[in-house]
Amino acid sequence: MPSSFDYFVVFAEMRTGSNFLETNLNAFDGLVCHGEAFNPHFIGYPNSTDILGVTRSMREADPARLVRKIKEDPRALGGFRYFHDHDPRVLDLMLEDPRCAKIILTRNPLDSYVSWKIAKETGQWKLTDVKRRKDAKARFDAAEFAAHVGALQDFQVTLLNRLQALGQTAFYVAYEDLQSVEVMNGLARWLGVPHQLEALDGSLKRQNPAPVLAKVANPEEMQEALAGMDRFNLTRTPNFEPRRGPAVPGYAAGVVTPLLYLPLKGGPEAEVVRWMAGLDHVAPEGLIQGMNQKQLRQWKRGNKGFRSFTVLRHPAARAHAVFCRRILNAGEGSYRQIRNTLRRQFGLPLPEQGPDAGYSRSQHREAFTGFLEFVRSSLAGQTSVRLDAEWATQSQALAGFAELGPPDLLIREEEMGEDLVALARKLGRMEPGAVPEAEPETPFALADIYDAELEALIASVYQRDYLAFGFGPWRQG
């Protein structure tokens, strides 16, 4: 039966058993693995000069050329090993090709880390004769291990998510599976190769068979460090928000001053835009707004040395401002349809026509509390009402900005009077005007209803922003 694949890749890392896997793949008639074909420091193997006639310099100039050469080799189904720090230019090429077989080799990251440390100490990366095994103990470094685990996990998540999105699957092999001839034969059958092995290649020996605690020089320190690691990610803040792209039409750019404002919805947008307009002596509508991505790139090219910024607002102040403007208010600027849904479906005690003279402070607090509970559900993806940018987290909006370039200055609202003036002076505007004050909230300000209980609720709803930006309790002014 012909193979469903044109070539294969073994996604692995150092000290995961990839040499042993490659040796056994090469034992099958019809398979050939060409080592670390895209290692940036050599081609295939440390002493090799080429793979199938493609030299390292030829690969550097055109990495896809080597992939084509491996695919076109008529003698066998070819492949190679690929680690997370190998040439990134071929990663998309492989992942997006359904005729590239993906083999994913994994190992306990603590075992691979300790093995790597020992190999660095001894200089022995392969073992074919146990009489020549060199002994050494690794010294566990908590920060180094955390970086090791982070790099491995990030790459594994990338592979998983990309293959899911592309509708592909991979053949997973654990380090412990490498000693199973049945698994190796199953892998060969999956690749479309009928040949089967009677036994595994025995030329490579496991270098450090002792328990991991016996292989480190500071086992107590290692155990203490590992005890503090959140193995099951228990402290992770779940994020069910949809990803947000950069909302370029909402950006505001100076017509004279090379200044770009990336507004966070629900923040002091109008005040910042009025201040920027004052720098250039134009009306707010005279600033450059409503751009698309092409126009934004053109503005950036035409304004060398430009500065970009955004303004963070405390989640308590932001949520209350959005509630007053979009939900409590029944007139112009309100989200009338959402407002009606919140009244009917979520039971928010909102005056049908907006607050009147009989609307009390206690009613306001109750309605705002109800809105916060709705926001909690909205952020968790538990309502049919859209997750609006006005009450989405600021951290998610910033992540969206990063697609086209994040702001190079992050200003907090309570400090923007000082920071924006300093920024303008750096750009040659030596006498910038003061930043306008926000319109007072009506009929009640946040200070009228704020207390520790309300702060605790807001902090639980917007825990991602509190954690990301270090917010403490809200303070008036």
CORZIRA-V678860 format. One record per pair of residues at least 24 apart in sequence whose C-alpha atoms are under 7 Angstrom apart, sorted by sequence separation. I is the first residue (numbers start at 0). J is the second residue. D is the distance in whole Angstrom. If there is no record, write none. Layout:
i->[I:I]
j->[J:J]
d->[D:D]
//
This chain:
i->[113:255:329:254:328:63:327:62:446:112:254:253:254:252:253:251:252:251:252:251:250:249:108:248:249:248:248:36:247:248:31:35:36:37:247:30:31:32:33:34:35:247:257:266:322:29:30:31:32:33:34:35:39:263:266:29:30:31:32:38:39:258:259:260:261:262:263:37:38:257:258:259:260:261:262:37:257:258:259:260:266:265:265:413:6:5:103:102:103:104:105:106:101:102:103:104:105:106:321:11:101:102:103:104:105:392:6:7:8:9:10:11:12:97:104:394:5:6:7:8:9:10:11:83:393:6:7:8:9:10:318:392:8:394:132:127:127:139:126:127:137:138:126:136:137:138:139:136:137:138:126:136:139:141:360:364:375:15:15:7:8:9:10:11:5:6:7:8:9:10:11:4:5:6:7:8:9:10:11:3:4:9:4:15:14:309:308:307:308:309:310:311:312:14:307:308:309:310:311:312:14:110:306:307:308:309:310:311:310:264:265:264:265:319:263:263:240:239:240:239:240:239:315:261:314:243:242:243:278:245:244:245:277:243:244:20:242:245:16:244:245:274:315:15:274:313:274:29:271:270:270:28:270:27:270:27:23:23:19:4:2:3:2:1:0:236]
j->[137:279:353:279:353:89:353:89:475:144:286:286:287:286:287:286:287:287:288:288:288:288:148:288:289:289:290:79:290:291:75:79:80:81:291:75:76:77:78:79:80:292:302:311:367:75:76:77:78:79:80:81:85:309:312:76:77:78:79:85:86:305:306:307:308:309:310:85:86:305:306:307:308:309:310:86:306:307:308:309:317:317:321:476:70:70:169:169:170:171:172:173:169:170:171:172:173:174:389:80:170:171:172:173:174:461:76:77:78:79:80:81:82:167:174:464:76:77:78:79:80:81:82:154:464:78:79:80:81:82:390:464:81:467:206:202:203:215:203:204:214:215:204:214:215:216:217:215:216:217:206:216:221:224:443:448:460:105:106:99:100:101:102:103:98:99:100:101:102:103:104:98:99:100:101:102:103:104:105:98:99:104:100:111:111:406:406:406:407:408:409:410:411:114:407:408:409:410:411:412:115:211:407:408:409:410:411:412:412:388:389:389:390:445:393:396:378:378:379:379:380:380:457:406:461:395:395:396:431:399:399:400:432:399:400:177:399:402:174:402:403:432:473:174:434:473:435:192:434:434:435:194:436:194:437:195:199:200:203:190:190:191:191:191:191:463]
d->[6:6:5:7:5:7:6:7:7:7:6:6:6:6:6:6:5:6:7:5:6:7:6:6:6:4:5:6:6:6:6:6:7:7:6:5:6:6:6:5:5:6:6:7:7:4:5:5:5:5:6:6:6:7:6:6:6:6:5:5:6:6:6:6:6:6:7:6:7:5:5:4:5:5:7:6:7:6:6:6:6:6:6:7:5:6:7:6:6:6:6:6:5:5:5:5:5:5:7:7:6:6:6:6:6:7:6:6:5:6:6:6:5:7:7:6:7:5:4:5:5:5:5:6:7:5:7:6:6:6:7:6:7:7:7:6:5:7:6:6:6:6:5:5:5:5:6:5:6:6:6:5:6:6:7:6:5:6:5:5:6:6:6:6:5:5:4:5:5:5:5:4:6:6:6:6:6:6:7:7:6:7:6:6:5:6:5:5:6:7:6:6:6:6:6:5:5:5:5:5:6:7:7:6:6:6:5:6:6:6:5:5:7:7:7:7:6:6:7:5:7:6:6:7:7:7:7:6:6:5:4:5:7:5:7:7:7:7:6:7:7:7:6:6:5:7:7:6:7:7:5:6:7:6:6:7:6:6:7:7:6:7:4:6:7:7]
//
